[in-house]
């Protein structure tokens, strides 16, 4: 294993519109001169790219890094790639391919992609080139959900209920679904199907029914209420009267307002860059992407009926444009550069 020098050199994609990088992740990597930021990792952003060059320049000036003119212009200059945006996700299979083929660790922000074909392409390329990838939601990588997964492991879950924050399904609804994947599916109970009922996929409230199969082949169900708040999971077993609850909390004051929710994803990525060990397997990344797309297909095509993960067509594509953000000017730029999603 190659020994890397610290701090690790990180290149960033999609640093402008609807990105986790400027407000959340970048200040923990590259503290700003005019803000009370504190670096919480052993990584530093050295290069960046955005489809809107002026936003890349603003980001570079704020966080002290170098702009590259092409999305693949950070090859050979960095130890890992962080992609913070949303609008780019239908084209992530293009944006990340050069870095995955180079074997670099890639953090690809949720929701990863809008088609199973693209997810499989990225995962198969990563496997071929031994490139570790992290496809995170902040609702997965935190202490509360790690505790829930540990508690659920080895137990016969009767059912569970969960809640999560909500804006629209692909940007915030996915948080709760992937939280359930982490806490329950990864405890040995893979998801079989997802049903999603709501008056609108971009307004609360909504409810998802998640079907699981345990190690003995027994089926059980969980409900996810897209209603608000950070995220909760209550797991029920025959022995635990009333259920065992786990609550994601942001934390009060420094450093807990950073370390409870936002920093753990970066720590997972840093460990992945250093050790080349993925916190989720390629198969787990594929399954949670299938679950996400099954939820989409349920509400869009099946009137809320459950959609088995095995019945998500390889080429079926989820919507890209967000009704909640009609001012979006970024998606057309990606279409102009890379073609239709």
C-alpha positions in Angstrom: 0.0 0.0 0.0 1.4 3.4 -1.0 2.3 5.6 1.9 0.6 9.0 1.5 2.0 12.3 2.8 -0.2 14.3 5.2 -2.2 16.4 4.8 -3.9 14.4 2.0 -4.5 16.4 -1.2 -8.2 16.5 -2.1 -9.8 17.6 -5.4 -13.4 18.8 -5.4 -16.0 18.5 -8.1 -19.2 20.6 -8.1 -18.5 23.3 -5.6 -21.2 25.8 -6.5 -25.0 25.3 -6.8 -26.7 23.0 -4.3 -23.4 21.6 -3.0 -22.5 20.3 0.4 -18.9 21.6 0.0 -19.0 25.4 0.6 -21.3 25.5 3.6 -20.5 22.2 5.3 -17.5 20.2 4.3 -14.9 22.7 3.0 -14.7 24.7 6.2 -13.7 21.6 8.1 -10.9 20.9 5.5 -9.7 24.4 4.6 -10.5 26.9 7.3 -11.4 30.4 6.0 -9.3 33.4 7.0 -12.4 35.5 7.9 -14.4 32.8 9.8 -13.8 30.9 13.0 -13.3 27.6 11.2 -11.2 24.8 12.7 -9.8 22.0 10.5 -11.2 18.7 11.7 -9.4 16.3 9.3 -6.0 15.5 7.9 -7.1 16.5 4.4 -6.8 19.7 2.5 -8.6 20.8 -0.7 -5.9 21.6 -3.3 -7.9 21.8 -6.5 -11.5 22.3 -7.6 -13.8 22.3 -10.7 -17.3 23.5 -11.3 -19.4 23.6 -14.4 -19.9 27.3 -13.7 -16.3 28.6 -13.8 -17.0 31.8 -11.8 -18.3 29.6 -8.9 -15.1 27.6 -9.0 -13.1 30.8 -8.8 -15.1 32.0 -5.9 -14.7 28.7 -4.1 -10.9 28.7 -4.8 -10.5 32.2 -3.5 -12.5 31.5 -0.4 -10.8 28.2 0.5 -7.3 28.7 -0.9 -7.1 26.1 -3.7 -6.5 26.0 -7.4 -9.1 25.9 -10.2 -8.8 23.5 -13.0 -10.4 24.1 -16.4 -11.6 20.5 -17.1 -13.5 18.2 -14.8 -10.7 15.6 -15.2 -8.0 18.2 -14.7 -7.1 17.1 -11.2 -5.6 13.7 -12.3 -2.1 13.2 -11.0 -2.5 16.2 -8.6 -4.7 14.8 -5.8 -5.0 11.7 -3.5 -8.8 11.6 -3.6 -11.9 13.3 -5.0 -14.9 14.7 -3.2 -18.1 15.5 -5.2 -20.5 17.7 -3.2 -23.2 18.5 -5.7 -26.8 17.4 -6.5 -27.5 18.7 -10.0 -24.6 16.7 -11.4 -25.8 13.3 -10.3 -27.2 12.1 -13.7 -23.7 12.6 -15.2 -21.6 11.3 -12.3 -20.7 8.2 -14.4 -19.0 10.6 -16.7 -17.5 13.0 -14.2 -16.0 10.3 -12.0 -14.9 7.8 -14.6 -11.4 9.3 -15.1 -10.7 9.3 -11.4 -12.1 5.8 -10.8 -10.1 4.4 -13.7 -7.0 6.0 -12.0 -7.8 4.0 -8.9 -8.5 7.1 -6.8 -10.8 7.1 -3.8 -14.1 8.9 -4.7 -16.7 10.4 -2.4 -19.8 10.8 -4.5 -22.6 12.7 -2.7 -26.1 11.3 -2.6 -28.1 10.4 -4.6 -25.2 8.9 -6.6 -27.1 8.5 -9.9 -30.6 8.5 -11.5 -30.4 5.1 -13.3 -29.3 1.6 -12.3 -27.3 1.3 -15.5 -25.1 4.2 -14.5 -24.7 2.9 -10.9 -23.6 -0.5 -12.2 -21.2 1.2 -14.7 -19.5 3.1 -11.9 -19.4 0.2 -9.5 -18.0 -2.2 -12.1 -15.4 0.3 -13.2 -14.4 0.8 -9.5 -14.1 -2.9 -9.0 -12.0 -3.3 -12.1 -9.5 -0.6 -11.1 -9.6 -1.2 -7.3 -11.0 2.3 -6.7 -12.7 2.7 -3.3 -15.9 4.7 -3.4 -18.1 6.3 -0.7 -21.7 7.2 -1.5 -22.9 8.8 1.7 -25.8 10.4 3.3 -25.2 12.3 6.6 -28.0 10.3 8.0 -26.0 7.1 7.6 -22.6 8.0 8.9 -23.2 9.1 12.5 -23.1 7.6 16.0 -26.9 7.1 16.4 -27.2 5.0 13.3 -24.0 3.0 14.0 -25.5 2.2 17.4 -28.8 1.1 15.8 -27.0 -1.2 13.3 -25.0 -2.7 16.1 -28.0 -3.2 18.3 -30.0 -4.8 15.4 -27.3 -7.2 14.4 -28.2 -10.8 15.4 -31.7 -9.8 16.6 -35.1 -10.8 15.0 -36.6 -7.5 14.1 -40.4 -7.5 14.2 -40.8 -4.1 12.6 -39.5 -0.6 12.8 -40.6 3.0 12.2 -38.3 5.8 11.2 -38.6 9.5 10.4 -36.4 11.9 8.5 -36.1 15.5 7.2 -37.9 16.3 4.0 -37.6 18.7 1.1 -38.0 16.5 -2.0 -37.3 12.8 -2.4 -34.0 12.8 -4.3 -32.2 15.4 -2.1 -33.6 14.8 1.4 -36.1 11.9 1.2 -33.1 9.7 0.3 -31.6 10.4 3.7 -34.2 8.4 5.6 -34.2 5.5 3.1 -30.4 5.2 3.3 -30.5 5.5 7.0 -32.8 2.5 7.1 -30.5 0.6 4.8 -27.6 1.3 7.1 -29.4 0.6 10.4 -31.4 -2.4 9.3 -30.4 -3.9 6.0 -26.7 -3.8 6.9 -27.5 -5.6 10.1 -28.3 -8.7 8.0 -31.8 -7.9 6.7 -31.6 -7.0 3.0 -34.3 -4.9 1.4 -36.8 -6.7 -0.8 -39.1 -3.9 -2.0 -40.0 -0.3 -1.4 -43.4 1.4 -1.6 -43.7 5.2 -1.5 -47.0 7.1 -1.1 -47.4 10.8 -1.0 -49.4 13.5 -2.6 -46.2 14.9 -4.0 -42.6 13.6 -4.2 -41.4 17.1 -3.5 -43.6 18.1 -0.6 -44.2 16.5 2.8 -45.7 14.4 4.2 -45.0 11.1 2.6 -44.6 7.5 3.9 -42.4 4.7 2.6 -43.0 1.0 3.4 -39.7 -1.0 3.3 -39.8 -4.8 3.1 -36.9 -6.8 4.5 -35.9 -10.4 4.6 -33.8 -11.7 7.5 -31.2 -14.4 7.5 -33.9 -17.1 8.0 -36.0 -15.8 5.1 -38.6 -14.2 7.4 -40.2 -11.1 6.0 -40.8 -7.9 8.1 -41.6 -4.3 7.4 -40.5 -0.8 8.3 -42.2 2.5 7.7 -40.4 5.7 7.0 -42.3 8.9 7.5 -41.0 11.8 5.5 -42.1 14.5 7.9 -39.3 16.6 9.3 -36.5 16.5 11.8 -33.0 15.1 11.5 -33.8 11.4 11.7 -35.0 8.7 14.1 -35.2 4.9 14.0 -37.2 2.8 16.5 -36.6 -1.0 16.3 -39.0 -3.5 17.7 -38.2 -7.0 18.9 -40.2 -9.5 21.0 -37.8 -8.8 23.9 -37.8 -5.0 23.7 -41.2 -3.8 24.9 -42.1 -0.5 23.1 -39.0 -0.6 20.9 -35.5 0.7 21.1 -35.1 4.2 19.7 -32.1 5.9 18.1 -32.1 9.6 17.4 -29.8 11.7 15.2 -28.9 15.0 16.9 -26.8 17.7 15.4 -25.1 18.5 18.7 -24.9 21.7 20.7 -22.0 24.1 20.2 -18.5 23.5 18.9 -17.3 20.8 18.2 -20.5 18.8 18.5 -22.4 20.9 15.9 -19.9 19.6 13.4 -18.9 16.2 14.7 -22.3 14.6 15.3 -23.6 14.9 11.7 -21.2 16.5 9.2 -17.7 15.5 10.1 -18.2 11.7 10.2 -18.6 11.4 6.5 -15.3 13.2 6.0 -13.6 10.9 8.6 -14.9 7.9 6.7 -13.5 9.2 3.5 -10.2 10.1 5.0 -9.8 6.6 6.4 -10.8 5.2 3.0 -8.1 7.3 1.3 -5.5 6.2 3.9 -6.4 2.5 4.3 -8.4 1.9 1.0 -11.1 0.2 3.0 -14.7 1.0 2.1 -17.2 1.5 4.9 -19.9 -0.1 2.6 -19.2 -2.8 0.0 -19.9 -2.3 -3.7 -22.9 -4.6 -3.3 -24.3 -2.5 -0.4 -23.9 0.6 -2.5 -25.8 -1.1 -5.4 -28.6 -2.3 -3.1 -29.2 1.1 -1.6 -29.2 2.7 -5.0 -31.7 0.0 -6.1 -33.9 0.8 -3.1 -33.7 4.6 -3.9 -34.8 3.9 -7.5 -37.5 1.5 -6.4 -39.0 4.2 -4.3 -38.9 6.5 -7.3 -40.7 4.0 -9.5 -43.3 3.3 -6.8 -44.5 6.9 -6.6 -44.1 7.8 -10.2 -45.3 4.6 -12.0 -47.0 2.3 -9.6 -49.3 4.6 -7.5 -47.4 3.8 -4.3 -47.5 0.0 -4.7 -44.3 -1.8 -3.6 -41.6 -2.2 -6.2 -39.2 -5.1 -5.7 -35.6 -4.1 -6.1 -35.2 -6.8 -8.7 -37.9 -5.1 -10.8 -36.1 -1.8 -11.3 -35.3 -1.8 -15.0 -31.6 -1.2 -15.8 -32.3 1.7 -18.1 -35.2 3.3 -16.2 -34.3 6.9 -15.3 -35.6 9.0 -12.4 -36.4 12.7 -12.9 -33.7 15.3 -12.6 -35.3 18.7 -12.4 -36.6 19.8 -9.0 -39.9 21.7 -8.9 -38.8 23.2 -5.6 -35.9 24.9 -7.5 -37.4 26.3 -10.7 -34.5 28.8 -10.9 -32.0 26.0 -11.6 -29.6 27.0 -14.3 -27.1 24.3 -13.7 -28.8 21.2 -15.1 -29.0 22.8 -18.6 -25.3 23.4 -18.5 -24.6 19.7 -17.8 -27.0 18.8 -20.6 -25.1 21.1 -23.0 -21.8 19.6 -22.0 -22.6 15.9 -21.7 -26.0 15.5 -23.5 -29.3 14.3 -22.2 -29.2 12.5 -18.9 
